[in-house]
């Protein structure tokens, strides 16, 4: 009988290693799912209660959990190809009569039977075992990765809103006494937008040319870089908002115009930062896959062949004054306008669920009505007082209303994703972050909660509506 096996102290090393690794794959999956579901419930509860400090802490924990899960997934994916060789080794060991007898005696003392191992080996026949790495990836890593991304993205987006609301409660307005200070801030925001665009281009290059291991490594370091932006992004957004409100109160028209533009620009910056966060998490997951995995190959192919820039149509830039004065001259035209939101309301007129609001210029002299169908914009975080940029069709009359209004354009990502890498990536990460809310082409500035005790689901004053009402992900299997 071999030295390492006897009836008293047998040590079936091969069996324990394989079983431990198979259990590890399963535990990663269950832990990733459990962490996300628990976090999603907690985030909703804390946002509704406006418990911002607790939400900020929960969001940090979620981001950390996601990084741990993605790291463990990388380890699990490296283990998968070894399964067949270890199974073959186990078959060889059990073919030794003396080793087999000793193992049978040991298992009998433990109240178990060697047939449990044989059943595993019977299922793991050569053909099935040879394809096990691919099967493991398809059945485990995709689902695990999806929940890890959901946990991480919820941590980033909920963390941003928590920190933003905390900053707003401090009431620290930026002391911008000179117009040169405003110009410096504008240039900083513009520079940060360019930096995030450069990161997106880097991900395109990574997906197109880099091997999975290198993609995973760079993505994880990028996520840590995005973490650093928590130091200033929510704070700057809050201070610009507070300073704008102060300038309005003091009647400083020139400052109001400059700050309103910055208010919208940093709202755009926050959503681009959220997009980059989602793409970085997705890239870390892609980095856990093998090069022959279909998802990996699809991302590589599209990153190699598609041009980078979005092809989402944007309308001709016009003022609200031009809309009101030209009227029928612009009827049916796709236009792009900016303004301030007021009188936001949700209804179901004519059998169509919709959000309607008034869009005013900064003077308040010119106003138009705007409409989004099949969407509750208040529950996406757009509130009265937000600065907004809209791409939509100007209609003097329509089937929906009998007065002039701008109907917000709906984006067909399913078509555009075949023509643009950025639109393709917006589609890929859409289960976690909807860059175009329910396919609508608009963007707005960030605002704090002001529900003041109202029930969240019945309120139109929920600045953090996007984390209260949109789950980051529900796994449906597949890719």
C-alpha positions as CSV (number, residue, x, y, z in Angstrom):
1,X,0.0,0.0,0.0
2,X,1.3,3.5,-0.8
3,X,2.9,5.4,2.1
4,X,0.5,8.3,1.9
5,X,-2.6,6.0,2.3
6,X,-3.5,3.6,5.1
7,X,-6.6,2.6,7.0
8,X,-5.7,4.9,10.0
9,X,-4.6,8.2,8.5
10,X,-5.3,8.3,4.8
11,X,-4.8,11.6,3.0
12,X,-6.7,11.6,-0.4
13,X,-5.2,14.9,-1.5
14,X,-6.4,14.9,-5.1
15,X,-10.0,14.5,-4.1
16,X,-10.0,17.3,-1.6
17,X,-8.3,19.7,-4.0
18,X,-10.8,19.2,-6.8
19,X,-13.8,19.3,-4.5
20,X,-12.5,22.5,-2.9
21,X,-12.1,24.2,-6.2
22,X,-15.5,23.2,-7.5
23,X,-17.0,24.5,-4.2
24,X,-15.0,27.7,-4.6
25,X,-16.5,28.4,-8.0
26,X,-20.0,27.9,-6.6
27,X,-19.3,30.0,-3.5
28,X,-18.1,32.9,-5.6
29,X,-21.3,32.8,-7.6
30,X,-23.6,32.7,-4.6
31,X,-21.6,35.4,-2.7
32,X,-21.6,37.8,-5.7
33,X,-25.4,37.4,-6.1
34,X,-26.1,37.6,-2.4
35,X,-23.9,40.7,-1.9
36,X,-25.6,42.5,-4.8
37,X,-29.2,41.6,-3.7
38,X,-28.5,42.7,-0.1
39,X,-26.8,45.9,-1.2
40,X,-29.6,46.8,-3.6
41,X,-32.2,46.5,-0.9
42,X,-30.0,48.5,1.5
43,X,-29.3,51.3,-1.0
44,X,-33.0,51.7,-1.8
45,X,-33.8,51.9,1.9
46,X,-31.1,54.4,2.8
47,X,-31.8,56.6,-0.2
48,X,-35.5,56.8,0.7
49,X,-34.6,57.6,4.3
50,X,-32.0,60.2,3.1
51,X,-29.4,58.5,5.4
52,X,-26.5,59.8,3.4
53,X,-23.7,58.9,5.7
54,X,-24.9,55.4,6.0
55,X,-25.4,55.2,2.2
56,X,-21.9,56.5,1.6
57,X,-20.5,53.8,3.8
58,X,-22.7,51.0,2.2
59,X,-21.5,52.3,-1.2
60,X,-17.8,52.1,-0.3
61,X,-18.4,48.5,1.0
62,X,-20.1,47.6,-2.3
63,X,-17.2,48.9,-4.4
64,X,-14.8,46.9,-2.2
65,X,-16.9,43.8,-2.5
66,X,-17.0,44.2,-6.3
67,X,-13.2,44.4,-6.5
68,X,-12.8,41.3,-4.3
69,X,-15.3,39.4,-6.4
70,X,-13.7,40.3,-9.7
71,X,-10.3,39.3,-8.3
72,X,-11.6,36.0,-7.2
73,X,-13.3,35.4,-10.5
74,X,-9.9,35.9,-12.2
75,X,-8.5,33.2,-10.0
76,X,-11.5,30.9,-10.6
77,X,-11.0,31.3,-14.4
78,X,-7.3,30.3,-14.1
79,X,-8.3,27.2,-12.2
80,X,-10.8,26.0,-14.8
81,X,-8.4,24.6,-17.4
82,X,-6.6,22.5,-14.8
83,X,-9.8,20.6,-13.9
84,X,-9.4,18.0,-16.7
85,X,-5.8,17.1,-15.9
86,X,-6.5,16.7,-12.2
87,X,-9.5,14.5,-13.0
88,X,-7.3,12.4,-15.2
89,X,-4.8,12.2,-12.3
90,X,-7.6,11.1,-9.9
91,X,-8.7,8.3,-12.3
92,X,-5.1,7.0,-12.4
93,X,-4.7,7.1,-8.6
94,X,-8.0,5.2,-8.1
95,X,-6.9,2.5,-10.5
96,X,-4.3,1.4,-8.0
97,X,-6.0,-1.5,-6.0
98,X,-4.1,-0.9,-2.8
99,X,-4.8,2.9,-2.8
100,X,-8.4,2.3,-3.7
101,X,-8.9,-0.2,-0.8
102,X,-7.3,2.2,1.7
103,X,-9.5,5.0,0.6
104,X,-12.7,2.8,0.7
105,X,-11.8,1.9,4.4
106,X,-11.2,5.5,5.3
107,X,-14.5,6.7,3.7
108,X,-16.4,3.9,5.4
109,X,-15.2,5.1,8.8
110,X,-16.5,8.5,7.9
111,X,-19.9,7.2,7.0
112,X,-19.3,7.9,3.3
113,X,-18.9,5.7,0.2
114,X,-16.3,5.8,-2.6
115,X,-19.2,5.7,-5.1
116,X,-19.6,9.5,-4.6
117,X,-16.2,10.0,-6.2
118,X,-17.0,7.5,-8.9
119,X,-20.3,9.3,-9.8
120,X,-18.3,12.5,-10.2
121,X,-15.8,10.7,-12.5
122,X,-18.6,9.0,-14.5
123,X,-20.1,12.4,-15.2
124,X,-16.7,13.9,-16.1
125,X,-16.1,11.6,-19.0
126,X,-13.3,12.6,-21.5
127,X,-15.5,14.5,-23.9
128,X,-17.4,16.4,-21.3
129,X,-14.4,17.1,-19.1
130,X,-12.4,18.3,-22.1
131,X,-15.0,21.1,-22.6
132,X,-15.3,21.8,-18.9
133,X,-13.3,25.1,-19.0
134,X,-15.7,26.6,-21.5
135,X,-18.7,25.3,-19.7
136,X,-17.5,26.6,-16.4
137,X,-17.0,30.1,-17.9
138,X,-20.4,30.1,-19.6
139,X,-22.4,28.8,-16.7
140,X,-20.5,30.5,-13.8
141,X,-18.2,33.4,-14.7
142,X,-20.8,35.3,-16.8
143,X,-23.4,35.3,-14.0
144,X,-20.9,35.9,-11.3
145,X,-19.4,38.8,-13.3
146,X,-22.8,40.3,-13.9
147,X,-23.6,40.5,-10.2
148,X,-20.1,41.8,-9.4
149,X,-20.5,44.6,-11.9
150,X,-24.0,45.4,-10.5
151,X,-22.5,45.6,-7.0
152,X,-19.6,47.8,-8.1
153,X,-21.7,50.2,-10.2
154,X,-24.3,50.6,-7.5
155,X,-21.4,51.4,-5.2
156,X,-20.1,54.1,-7.5
157,X,-23.4,55.7,-8.5
158,X,-25.0,55.5,-5.0
159,X,-21.8,56.8,-3.5
160,X,-21.8,59.8,-5.8
161,X,-25.4,60.8,-4.7
162,X,-24.6,60.1,-1.1
163,X,-21.5,62.3,-1.1
164,X,-23.3,65.0,-3.2
165,X,-26.2,65.3,-0.7
166,X,-23.8,65.4,2.2
167,X,-21.9,68.3,0.6
168,X,-25.2,70.1,-0.1
169,X,-26.1,69.8,3.6
170,X,-22.8,71.5,4.6
171,X,-23.9,74.5,2.7
172,X,-20.4,75.5,1.5
173,X,-20.9,77.7,-1.5
174,X,-17.9,78.4,-3.7
175,X,-16.7,82.0,-3.2
176,X,-16.4,83.0,-6.8
177,X,-15.9,86.7,-6.6
178,X,-14.2,87.2,-9.9
179,X,-15.2,86.0,-13.4
180,X,-11.7,84.7,-13.8
181,X,-12.5,82.1,-11.1
182,X,-15.5,80.9,-13.1
183,X,-13.4,80.6,-16.2
184,X,-10.9,78.5,-14.3
185,X,-13.6,76.2,-13.0
186,X,-15.1,75.8,-16.5
187,X,-11.7,74.9,-17.9
188,X,-11.2,72.3,-15.1
189,X,-14.6,70.6,-15.9
190,X,-13.8,70.6,-19.6
191,X,-10.4,69.0,-18.9
192,X,-11.9,66.3,-16.8
193,X,-14.4,65.5,-19.5
194,X,-11.5,65.2,-22.0
195,X,-9.7,62.9,-19.5
196,X,-12.7,60.6,-19.2
197,X,-13.1,60.5,-23.0
198,X,-9.4,59.5,-23.1
199,X,-10.1,56.7,-20.7
200,X,-12.9,55.4,-22.9
201,X,-10.6,55.4,-25.9
202,X,-8.0,53.4,-23.8
203,X,-10.7,50.8,-23.1
204,X,-11.4,50.6,-26.8
205,X,-7.7,49.9,-27.4
206,X,-7.6,47.4,-24.6
207,X,-10.6,45.4,-25.9
208,X,-9.2,45.5,-29.5
209,X,-5.6,44.4,-28.8
210,X,-4.9,43.3,-25.2
211,X,-5.1,39.8,-23.8
212,X,-7.6,39.1,-21.0
213,X,-5.0,39.2,-18.2
214,X,-3.7,42.6,-19.1
215,X,-7.2,43.9,-19.5
216,X,-8.2,42.7,-16.1
217,X,-5.1,44.3,-14.5
218,X,-5.5,47.7,-16.1
219,X,-9.2,47.8,-15.4
220,X,-8.7,47.2,-11.7
221,X,-6.2,50.0,-11.5
222,X,-8.6,52.3,-13.4
223,X,-11.3,51.5,-10.9
224,X,-9.0,52.7,-8.1
225,X,-8.3,55.9,-10.2
226,X,-12.1,56.5,-10.4
227,X,-12.3,56.0,-6.7
228,X,-10.0,59.0,-6.2
229,X,-12.5,61.3,-8.0
230,X,-14.9,60.9,-5.1
231,X,-12.6,63.4,-3.4
232,X,-13.7,66.3,-5.6
233,X,-16.5,65.4,-8.1
234,X,-19.6,65.3,-5.7
235,X,-18.1,68.3,-3.8
236,X,-17.7,70.4,-6.9
237,X,-21.2,69.5,-8.2
238,X,-22.7,70.5,-4.8
239,X,-20.7,73.8,-4.5
240,X,-21.6,74.9,-8.1
241,X,-25.3,74.2,-7.3
242,X,-25.1,76.1,-4.0
243,X,-23.2,79.0,-5.6
244,X,-25.8,79.2,-8.4
245,X,-28.6,79.4,-5.9
246,X,-26.8,82.2,-4.0
247,X,-26.2,84.1,-7.3
248,X,-29.9,83.8,-8.1
249,X,-30.9,85.2,-4.7
250,X,-28.5,88.1,-5.1
251,X,-29.6,88.9,-8.7
252,X,-26.2,88.5,-10.2
253,X,-27.2,87.8,-13.8
254,X,-23.8,87.4,-15.3
255,X,-22.8,84.9,-12.6
256,X,-26.1,83.0,-13.0
257,X,-25.5,82.5,-16.7
258,X,-21.9,81.2,-16.2
259,X,-22.9,79.0,-13.2
260,X,-25.9,77.6,-15.0
261,X,-23.6,76.4,-17.8
262,X,-21.2,74.9,-15.3
263,X,-24.1,73.3,-13.5
264,X,-25.1,71.5,-16.6
265,X,-21.5,70.7,-17.6
266,X,-20.7,69.0,-14.3
267,X,-24.0,67.1,-14.6
268,X,-22.7,65.8,-18.0
269,X,-19.3,65.1,-16.4
270,X,-21.0,63.0,-13.6
271,X,-22.8,60.8,-16.1
272,X,-19.7,60.3,-18.2
273,X,-17.9,59.4,-15.0
274,X,-20.7,56.9,-14.3
275,X,-20.3,55.5,-17.8
276,X,-16.6,55.0,-17.5
277,X,-17.1,53.3,-14.1
278,X,-19.5,50.8,-15.7
279,X,-17.2,50.2,-18.6
280,X,-14.2,49.7,-16.3
281,X,-16.1,47.2,-14.2
282,X,-17.3,45.4,-17.4
283,X,-13.7,45.4,-18.7
284,X,-12.5,43.8,-15.4
285,X,-15.0,41.1,-15.9
286,X,-14.0,40.6,-19.6
287,X,-10.5,40.2,-18.3
288,X,-11.6,37.0,-16.4
289,X,-12.7,35.2,-19.6
290,X,-10.7,33.1,-22.0
291,X,-9.7,34.3,-25.4
292,X,-12.0,31.7,-27.1
293,X,-15.0,32.9,-25.1
294,X,-17.8,34.2,-27.3
295,X,-18.4,37.4,-25.2
296,X,-14.7,38.2,-25.2
297,X,-14.5,37.6,-29.0
298,X,-17.5,39.8,-29.7
299,X,-16.1,42.7,-27.6
300,X,-12.8,42.4,-29.4
301,X,-14.3,42.3,-32.9
302,X,-16.5,45.3,-32.3
303,X,-13.7,47.3,-30.7
304,X,-11.5,46.6,-33.7
305,X,-14.0,47.4,-36.4
306,X,-16.2,50.2,-35.1
307,X,-15.2,53.9,-35.1
308,X,-15.1,55.5,-31.7
309,X,-17.4,58.4,-31.8
310,X,-21.2,58.3,-31.2
311,X,-23.6,58.5,-34.1
312,X,-26.6,59.4,-31.9
313,X,-28.3,62.3,-33.8
314,X,-28.2,65.7,-32.3
315,X,-30.5,68.5,-33.4
316,X,-29.7,72.0,-34.6
317,X,-28.8,74.3,-31.7
318,X,-31.5,76.8,-31.2
319,X,-32.8,79.1,-28.4
320,X,-36.1,78.9,-26.8
321,X,-36.7,82.4,-28.2
322,X,-36.2,81.1,-31.7
323,X,-38.7,78.3,-31.1
324,X,-41.4,80.6,-29.9
325,X,-40.8,83.2,-32.6
326,X,-40.3,80.9,-35.7
327,X,-43.0,78.4,-34.7
328,X,-44.2,76.6,-37.8
329,X,-40.9,77.4,-39.5
330,X,-39.2,74.8,-37.2
331,X,-42.1,72.4,-37.0
332,X,-40.9,68.8,-37.4
333,X,-37.2,69.7,-37.0
334,X,-34.8,67.9,-34.7
335,X,-33.4,70.7,-32.4
336,X,-31.1,71.0,-29.4
337,X,-32.1,73.4,-26.7
338,X,-31.0,74.2,-23.1
339,X,-33.1,75.7,-20.3
340,X,-34.4,75.4,-16.8
341,X,-37.0,72.9,-15.7
342,X,-40.2,73.8,-13.9
343,X,-43.7,72.4,-13.3
344,X,-42.5,68.9,-13.8
345,X,-45.4,66.4,-13.7
346,X,-46.2,62.8,-14.6
347,X,-49.5,61.7,-16.1
348,X,-51.2,59.1,-18.2
349,X,-53.1,61.3,-20.7
350,X,-54.5,59.6,-23.8
351,X,-53.3,56.3,-22.6
352,X,-49.7,57.3,-22.8
353,X,-47.5,57.4,-19.6
354,X,-45.4,60.5,-19.8
355,X,-43.5,63.3,-18.2
356,X,-44.3,66.9,-19.1
357,X,-42.5,70.1,-17.9
358,X,-41.9,73.7,-18.7
359,X,-38.5,74.7,-20.2
360,X,-37.5,78.3,-19.6
361,X,-34.5,80.4,-20.6
362,X,-32.5,82.1,-17.9
363,X,-34.4,85.4,-18.3
364,X,-37.7,83.6,-17.8
365,X,-39.1,85.5,-20.8
366,X,-39.3,82.5,-23.2
367,X,-40.9,79.2,-22.3
368,X,-41.9,76.0,-24.1
369,X,-43.4,72.7,-23.0
370,X,-41.4,69.5,-23.3
371,X,-42.6,66.0,-23.3
372,X,-41.0,62.5,-22.7
373,X,-43.2,59.4,-23.3
374,X,-43.0,56.2,-21.2
375,X,-40.7,57.8,-18.7
376,X,-40.9,59.3,-15.2
377,X,-38.1,61.8,-15.3
378,X,-38.6,62.9,-11.7
379,X,-37.8,59.3,-10.7
380,X,-34.7,59.5,-12.8
381,X,-33.5,62.5,-10.7
382,X,-34.6,65.5,-13.0
383,X,-36.3,68.0,-10.7
384,X,-37.7,71.6,-10.9
385,X,-34.7,74.0,-11.2
386,X,-32.4,71.6,-13.1
387,X,-30.5,72.9,-16.1
388,X,-31.2,70.5,-18.9
389,X,-30.1,69.9,-22.5
390,X,-32.6,68.3,-24.8
391,X,-32.6,66.9,-28.3
392,X,-36.1,66.6,-29.6
393,X,-38.6,67.3,-32.3
394,X,-40.3,70.7,-32.2
395,X,-44.0,70.2,-32.9
396,X,-46.6,72.9,-33.2
397,X,-49.3,70.3,-32.8
398,X,-49.4,66.5,-32.5
399,X,-51.5,63.5,-31.6
400,X,-50.4,63.8,-27.9
401,X,-51.1,67.5,-27.3
402,X,-52.8,70.4,-29.2
403,X,-50.2,73.0,-28.3
404,X,-46.6,73.7,-29.3
405,X,-44.0,71.5,-27.5
406,X,-40.7,69.8,-27.9
407,X,-41.0,66.0,-27.9
408,X,-37.7,64.5,-26.6
409,X,-36.0,62.3,-29.2
410,X,-35.8,58.6,-28.5
411,X,-32.5,56.9,-29.2
412,X,-32.3,53.6,-31.1
413,X,-29.2,52.1,-29.6
414,X,-30.0,48.8,-31.2
415,X,-29.2,50.4,-34.6
416,X,-26.5,52.8,-33.6
417,X,-24.4,50.1,-31.8
418,X,-23.6,48.7,-35.2
419,X,-22.0,52.0,-36.3
420,X,-20.2,53.3,-33.3
421,X,-18.1,51.8,-30.5
422,X,-19.3,54.3,-27.9
423,X,-22.9,53.5,-28.7
424,X,-22.0,49.8,-28.7
425,X,-20.5,50.2,-25.2
426,X,-23.6,52.2,-24.0
427,X,-25.6,49.2,-25.1
428,X,-23.3,46.6,-23.5
429,X,-23.4,48.3,-20.0
430,X,-27.0,49.3,-20.2
431,X,-28.1,46.5,-17.8
432,X,-26.2,48.5,-15.1
433,X,-26.2,52.1,-16.3
434,X,-28.7,53.6,-18.7
435,X,-26.8,56.5,-20.2
436,X,-29.9,57.5,-22.2
437,X,-32.8,57.2,-19.7
438,X,-35.3,54.8,-21.3
439,X,-33.8,55.7,-24.7
440,X,-34.3,59.5,-24.3
441,X,-31.7,61.9,-25.5
442,X,-31.4,64.5,-22.7
443,X,-29.1,65.2,-19.8
444,X,-29.5,67.4,-16.7
445,X,-27.7,68.8,-13.7
446,X,-27.6,67.1,-10.4
447,X,-29.9,68.1,-7.6
448,X,-30.2,67.2,-3.9
449,X,-33.2,65.4,-2.4
450,X,-36.0,67.7,-1.2
451,X,-38.8,65.2,-0.6
452,X,-39.3,66.5,3.0
453,X,-41.0,63.4,4.3
454,X,-42.9,62.5,1.1
455,X,-43.0,58.8,0.2
456,X,-40.4,58.3,-2.4
457,X,-42.5,56.4,-4.9
458,X,-45.1,59.2,-4.8
459,X,-42.7,62.1,-5.0
460,X,-41.5,64.2,-7.9
461,X,-38.7,65.6,-5.7
462,X,-36.2,62.8,-5.5
463,X,-32.8,63.9,-6.8
464,X,-31.4,60.4,-6.1
465,X,-34.3,58.8,-8.0
466,X,-32.0,57.0,-10.3
467,X,-30.7,54.8,-7.4
468,X,-34.1,54.6,-5.7
469,X,-36.1,53.4,-8.6
470,X,-33.7,51.7,-11.0
471,X,-32.1,48.4,-10.1
472,X,-28.6,48.1,-11.5
473,X,-29.2,44.6,-12.8
474,X,-31.5,41.6,-12.9
475,X,-29.7,38.5,-14.3
476,X,-31.6,36.8,-17.1
477,X,-28.9,34.4,-18.2
478,X,-27.5,34.3,-21.7
479,X,-24.4,36.1,-22.8
